[in-house]
Amino acid sequence: MSSDPQRSDTAHLAASDGSGASGSPLDSGSRSIAGEEAAMLLLIASLAEQFNDHQIRDDARSAAERIAEGRFYVACVGQFKRGKSTLLNALIGEPILPSGVVPVTSVPTILRFGEDYGARVRLDSGEWTEIAMAEIEQYVSETQNPQNSKGVAALEVFVPSPLLAEGMCFVDTPGLGSVFAGNTAATHAFIPHIDAAIVVIGADPPIAGDELALVETVSKQVPDLLFVLNKADRVTEAERTAAISFARHVLETRLRRPIPYIFEISALEQLARSSSQREWARLVDSLALLAQQSGHQLVRDAADRCVRRLSSQLFRMVKEERDALTRPFEESERRIGQLRQMVAHAEQCLNDLAHLLSGEQQRLSNTFADRRHLFLKSVHEAAHRELDEALKSLPQTAGPRYRRSAMKAAQDVGRLHVMPWLESEKGHAEEAYRRIARRFADLANDFLSRVRSFGIELAYLPKEVNAEQDFRTRSAFRFYEFIEVAMPASPVRYVADLVLGSIRAHAALDADAREFLDLLLQTNSERVRNDLEQRVTESRRHLEAEIRSMLRELNGVAERALTRARSAHATGSIAVDSSLKRLADAETELAPLTGAHAALMERS
């Protein structure tokens, strides 16, 4: 079991200033320790302010605030359309978070305890602003805030839920898929702050590669993970058993630890107050037990991670500035020149790889076309046989009504064959994309290794780029039903059908239905092929863009440090000495933090 998304409200998930909130009731000893932990984080925030690092400053302040209040975060994570928002709505007993049949969550959203219902939002460049509950969707949904175009840094919802009264906060996250183990920048930025997680899996597929990568990353920093099979009402018992068995095997193999339990639930049933409970009560009891027995420890563990992570980041920044001040400019310039060459070489390799993979994608396109041809050839006889059986069972009604029924039968048969084939082809396309992604990942990991051997260690860079990637874009496929053909609005057609029906010439209408079935199969199979090709292409472009962004940012860090050093030297030796003293003082203040926090852990 696991629950603890330490979401020190950084620029992406801000903590609270306490408005409308209630922290967990700490005893006097725990409150004292929490106060000292918060003081350490505020010291880090103060030092970061001196170095104009607003990211570390905001992260540390937010963490200090929630640590002092005794709050810990339980993140709900999983692939899009797993029903994460619906699950959280069911846990708090109200349909507050937007949910639907398409991916809706675009930014992480915190659910925390409050005496009354309320909500507030903070944009990237502003302060907290209270909003009406009805306005939540405007800020967190994919439809009204696509890819977080409004720049939402954090959104908090206050609810009087007893489950949250002990300091536990739920966090709704966007779907996954990032090359660095998260599907969006927001989810990626959230990973270091997780204290515990509810991992929502499904039956089709049980767990995808991007979900597995995130769970593995999270499990390395927190032990508490709750696994939930949602939408259990939509599959048979045999399908649920198979999905759970597969997910458990894959998870235990990847995490190298046993998965004791996977809860079978239907959040939608629970939210609808259905009589079917499944294992809902057991899930809620597990969360309540986590808050009661482990909440204080989760908060302390969160503080420990924050202190170590943020002080380490500041140490690296201080070292980079000191080195830029003390080493000769020629050496710094030579070092930056070497780094530029490394980046340029990586960029060239990326260009060469993109060119080579364009040819591979053309071959893949030909393969998709061949597979479509085989599909149409293999399915034609069976589909027509099924349609004929369906037509025989239709009542010999008036011509226009019979046409609608016959065309509906053709649509049903077409969908019955196309949709399973789509899932089958999706598997082949994903494997093809993974082969492409591995080539990019290998290149990026080689570059990261060379950067570190060069003596550069930056906290925001991933240790490695995950090579096992599922698609990073959503399917745009929708079964096209040709409504204008199935139910023609033409008066001439209507009259003709009336005549056909009156003379019992339904065979002519049956022939139209068979022709319509061929149109449905041919057109929709082509749409499947186009959709998969587009997803491979767009996923690859996203991956390339993210790696290029990483290369540009790395190059800029060293150059900014040199620019600051040049400025200090240009002012004179007094400015240089003052800068070096400031850096030495910062190191002196940072050095004892880890040891001091270790002592607090022993006292607790």
N, C-alpha and C positions, 0 to 999 in steps of 0.2 A: 504494500500500500504506500502511497506517496502523495503528499500535498504540501507545496511550499514554493510558489512562484515569487521569489523575492524581486519585486518590481520597483526597485528604488526609482522613483519617478524621475527619470532623466528627461532629456529633451523629448522623449517619446512617451513615457508613462509617468506623469508627475504624481507625486504623492499628494497628500492633502494638508491643508493648513488647519484641519480639524473642524471646519465648518460643517455642522450637522452630523458629525461622526462621533463614534465612540470607540476608543481603543480597548484592548483586552484588559481585564482587571488584574494587573500585576501585583504580586505581593511586594513587601518593602524591599526584600533582598533583590528580587528580579528588577524592581524599579530602579534601584541604585545602579545595578550593572547596566541596565538599558541606558541610564543617564550618562554613564561613563563612555559607553560605546557611541552614543550620539555625539558626545563631546569630541571624540576622536574624529568622527566624520565631519564635524563642523570645522575642526582644525584643518583637515584636508581641503574643505571648501574654501577656507580663508587663504591657504597657500595657492590654490588654483586661481583664486581671484587675483593674486599678485602677479601671476604669470599669464593673465588674460585667457585662461582656458575655461571658457564658460560651460563647456560640456561636463568636465569633471566637477566644476563648482556646483552646477545644478544637480548633477547626479548625487553628489555627497550631501547636499542640503536636503534633498528629497528623502534620501535613505535615512539621514539623521532624524527627520521628522517622523517617519513611520516606525523606526526602531523605538523611539521614545514613546510612541503611542501603542507599541506592542502589536503591530499589524504584520501579517504575513500573507503572501499571495499564492493562491492555487490557480494555476493557469489551465485553461481548457484548450487542448491542442489537438490537431488532427488535420486531415485533408479537407479541402472545401467540400461542402454538401454532406458532411458527416452528421450534421444536426447539433453542432456545438452550442450555438445560440439558443436553440430550443431546449437543450439540456439544462443550461443555466437558468433559463426562464422557469423551467419546471422545478429546479432546486429552490428558487426564491418564491415560487408560487404565483408569479404574475408574468404575462407576456410583454415584458418591458423591452427586451432587445429585439431588433428586427430580424426576421427569419423568413425563409422562403425556399422555393424549388431551385433557385439559382444562387451562386455565391453572393453573400450580401455584406459580410463584415470586411471593412477596409482598414480599420485602425483598431488597436487593442483598446478594450473598454473595461474599466474597473467597476466591479460591484462591491460596495462596502456597506457596513452597518450605519444606519441613521435612524433617529427617532421617527422621522417622517420621510415620505418619498421626496426626492429632489435630484437634480442633476446639474452638473457644471462642466464647462469645456474650457480648455486652454489651447490657444493657437500657438504656433511656433514663436511668434514675436510678441505675445501679449500675456496678460494676467488671466486668472480664473474669472469666468463669467457664468453666472447662473443662467440656466436655460429651462424651459418647460419640458416635462417628460415627453410630450408629444413631438418635441424637436430633436430628440436623440437620433432618430433615423437620418436626419439631414447631415449629421456629422460622421456617423459610423457606417452607413450602408454604402455598398459598392455602387448602387444606382445613383444616389444623390451626392456622394463624395468619391467619385471614381479615382482609384489609386491615391487617395488622400490629397486630392487637388486643393482642398481648402486649408491644408497645412495644420491639421489637428495634432497637437503634441500630446494631449491627454484628454480623456473624458471619464468622469466618475459619476456613478449613479448610486444614490443613497437609498437603501431599502430597510424597512424594519423587520428583517428576517432573523429569527432566533439562531439560525445556523451560522450567521455572521457576527453574532454578538460577542464572541470570544476573541475577536481580532482577525479571523479569517476573512480574506477578500478573494472573490472570484475574478478572474481575468479572461475575457473573451478575446480570442486572437484570430487574425485572418488565417485563411487556408495556407498550407505550406508549399514549398517548392524552390526555395532559394538555393543557389549554388553553394552558399556557405552554411548550409544546414537549416535554413529557414526559407519560407516561400516568398516573403516580402521583406523589405528593409525593416518594417516595423516589427515583424516577428523575429528577425535576426537580431535587432537591437534589444529585444526583450529577453533573449536566451540567457545572458549572464545574470539576470535578475530573478530567475525562477527559483522559488523555494520548494514547490511541489507541483505536481501536475495530474490532471485528469486527461488521460489519453483516450480519445474517442476513435474507435475503429468501426468498420462495417463488415458486411458480408461479401461485397462485390466492389473492389477487391477487399479482402480483410485488412491488409495493411500495405501501403505503397512504399516505394524506396525513399521518398522524401520524408515521410512520416518516420520511418525507421531511423533515418539519419538524425532527425531531431531528437527522438527518444534516446538514442545512444548518447548524443551530446549532453542532454539534460541529466541522464542517469549518472554521468561522470561527476556531477557537482551536487546532486541531491539524491537521497536514497528512496524518497517517498513518491511512488508512482501508482496511481489507480488506473486500471484498464477497464474500459466500458465498451461493450458491443451495443451500439444504439440501433434503433429501428428494427428491433427484434420481431416486431409484429409484421414486418413485410417479407419475411422469409420463413421457410418451413423449419421444423425442428432439426431435420437432417442437414439443412444448409447452415443453420446456426452452429451445430456441432462441428461441422467440417471447417467453418470459418474460424471458430475458437481454437480448434486443434492446430490449424495452419498458423494462425497468429501467434499462439503460444510457442510453437516450435521455432518460428522465425525470430521471435523476440528473445527467447532463451539462448538461441545460438548467437545472436548478435550482441546481447548484453552480458552473456556469460554468467547468468544468474537465474534462479527459478522464478517463474511468474506464478504466484500461488493462486490467483483468482482473476477471472474476467467476468464482470457483472453483465448479465443479459437484461437489457431494459428497453423501453420505448418511451422516450421523453415526450413524444406527441400524445401518447395515450395518457400519460400522467398529467400533462397540462390540461387535457380534455376531461380530467376527473373520471377516467375510465375505471371500471371495476377490476380490470386486469392490472395487477401490481408488478408481476414478474419479480425481479430482484431489486426493486426500487428502494424498499425500506432498508435492505442490507447496505446499499450504497450510501444512503443518507446517514445511517448509523456509523458507518466507517468514517465519513467526513466529520461527524460530530465528535467521534472518539479521537480523531487526529487533532482537532482543535483543543480538546480538553486535556489530552495527555502529552501532546507534543508541541503545542502552539508556542510556548515560551522558548523551547529549544530551537524551534524553527526560526524564531526571530533572532536568537543569538547566533545561529549559524549564518543567517542572512547578513548580520552585521559583520561577522568574521570575514565572509567573502568580500563584502564591500570594502572593508578596510584594506584587505590584502590587495584587491584588484586596483582600487583607486590610488593607493599609495605607490603601488608598482608602476602605474601609468605616470604618476608625477615624477618618480625617480628617473624613468626613462627620458622624460622631457627635460628634466634638470641636467642630466648627463649630456644630452644632445647639445644643449645651450652652452654648458661649460666647455665641452670639447671644441665647439665652434669658436669660443672666445680664446682658448689657450693654444690651440694648434695654429701654426702659420697659415695665413690665407691661402698660400700656394698649395698646402696639403689639403685644406678643405676643398679648394677648387678642383684639385686632382681627384679627390674622393667623390665629389659630386659629378665630375666628368665621367668617372668609372661607373657611377650609378646610372648616369644618363645613357651610357653605352649599354649597360645591362637592360635598361628599360627599352631602348631602341631595338636591341636584339630581340627582346621578347615581343615587341610590337611587330617586328618583321616576321618572326616565327608565326605570330598570330595571323598575319596577312597571308603568309605562304600556306598555312594550315587551312585558312578559310577558302583559299583558291582551290586547294586539293579537294576539300570536302564539298565544294560546289559540284565537282564532277561526280563525287560519290552520291550526292543528293539526286543528280540526274539519273544515275543508275537505279537509285531507290525509287524514283518516280516511275521508271519503266517496270520495276518489279511490282509496284502497286497496280499498274495498269494490267500486267499479266495476271495478277491475282484476282483482279476484278473480272477479267474475261473468264477465268476458270470458275469464279463464283456464279456468274450468270449462266454459264453452260451447265453447271452442276445442279442449280436450283430450279431451272426452268420447268422440267417435267413434274417435279414434286409440287411446285407452287401452282401449276395449272391443274393438277389433279385435285389439290385441296380446294381451289376455287370452284371447280366443277361440282365437288361434293356440296360446297356451300350454296351454290346456285340451285341445286336440286331441292334443297330444303326450303327455299324461299317460296312464299305463297304467290300465286299468279295474280298479283294485284294490277291496278291500272298502270299504264305504261310509265308515266313520270315517277310514280312511287316505286315501281319495280326497278327503274334505272337507279334511283338513289340507293336502294337496298343492294343491288348488284355491285354498284361502284363502291359502296361501303365494304362489302365483302372483299373486293379486290384490294382495297386499302388495308384491311386487316391482315390478309394473307401476305401482302407485300411487306408490311411492317414486321410481321412474324418472322420473316426470313432476313430482312435487312438488319434489324437491330442486333440480333446475336452475331451476325457477321461483322458488324461494326465493332463489337467488343473483341472479337477474335483478331480483327485487323489492328485494333488499337494495341494489343499485346505485341504484334510484330513491329508496329511502328515505334513503340516505346523502346524496344530492344535495339532497333536501328538508331534511334536517337541517343541511347545510352552509349553506343559505340562511338558516335560523334562526340558526345560529352566527355567520354574518357580521354579522347585525344586532347581536348582543351584542358581538362583537369590535369593531365600529366604535364602539359606545358606550363601551366600556372604553378603547379607544385614544384617543378624544377626551378622556376624563377624564385619562388619563396625560399627554397633551400639555399640558393645562391645568395639571396639578400641576407639571410641570417649568417651565412658563413662570412659575409662581408662585414659583419659586426653591427647590423641594423636589426633591432627588435622592437616592433611597434605593436602596442596592445590591441589596436583595432583590427589588425590583419589576422586572418584565420591561420591556424596552424597548418591546415591543408585544405585544398578544395575537394569537396566530396565528388567522387567520380561516378557514384551510382545515382543518376538523376532520372526522375520521371519528367514528363512534359512540364514546362513552365508556363504554358498558356492553356486556356480553357478551350474545350471543344465548342465550335460554333454550329455543329451539325444539328439540324432539326429535320425530321422526316417530312418530306414535302408531299402533301396530299393532293395537289392539283384540284382544289375545290372547284375551280371554274370548269373543269372537265367532269368532275363527279356530279356536280349539280349545276348544269348549264342554265344560264338565265335567258337564253335565246327563246323568244316566243315560237319561232319556227321549230326549234328542237322539241319544245313542249307539245306542240300540236302533232308533230310526227310521232312522238312517243305515245300520245293518246290513241293515234291510229293503230300503231303496232300492238298496243295493249288490247284494243277493241277486237282486233282480228286474231288475237292469241299468238302473235308472232314474237313471243318472248325470246326465241332463239337469236333473233337479231340483236336484242339487248344483251344477251349473254356473250355474243361475239364482241360487242363493244367493251364489255367488262374484261374479257380476256386480253384484248388489245390494251386496255387501260392498265392491267396488271403488268404487262411487259414495259409500258412506259414508266410505271412506278419503280420497278426493279432496276431498269437501266439508269434512270435519272438519279435515284437515291444512292445507288452503288457508286455512281460518278461523284455525287456529293460527298460520300464517305471518303473516297480516294482524295478529293481535293482538300477536305478538312484535315486529314492526317498529314498530307504533304505540307499544308500550311502550318500545322502545329510543330512539325519537325523544323521547318524553316524559322518560324518565329521564336521557338524555344532556343534554337541555336543562336539567333541574334541577341536575345536577352543575355545568354551566357557570355557571348563575346563582349557585349557592352559592359557587363559587370567586371570582367577581368580587365578590360581597358581602363575602366574607372579606377580600379585598384592600382594599376601601374602609374597612372597620372598622379594620384594622391601620394604615393610613396616618393615619387620624384620631388613633389612639392615640399614635403616635410623637411628634408635636408636643406633645400634651398632657402626656406623661411628662416631656419636656424642661422645660416650663413648671413642672410640679410640683416638679422638682428645684431649679429656679431660685428658686421661692417659698420652699422650705425653706432654701436658703442665705441668702437675704435676711432671712428671719425670724430666723435665728441672729445676724445682724449683719454689719457691713461687713468685719470680719476674716475671717469665713467666706467671704464673696463674693470678697475679694482672694485668699484661699487657693485657692478653686476656680479662679479665673482663672489663677493661677500654675501650678496643676496642669495646666490645659488648655494653657497656653503651653509648659510643659515637654514635654508629650506631643507637641505639634506640632513642637517642636524635634527631638525624637528620631525622629519619623516622617519628617520632611522629607528627610533624606539617604538613606533606605533605598533608594528607587528608583535614585538615582544610584550608590549603592554596589553595588547588584546589577548595574547596567549595566556597571560597571567589571569585576566578576567575569566577566561574559559575554565581555568583550573579552579577558581573561586566558585564558579557557578555549578 
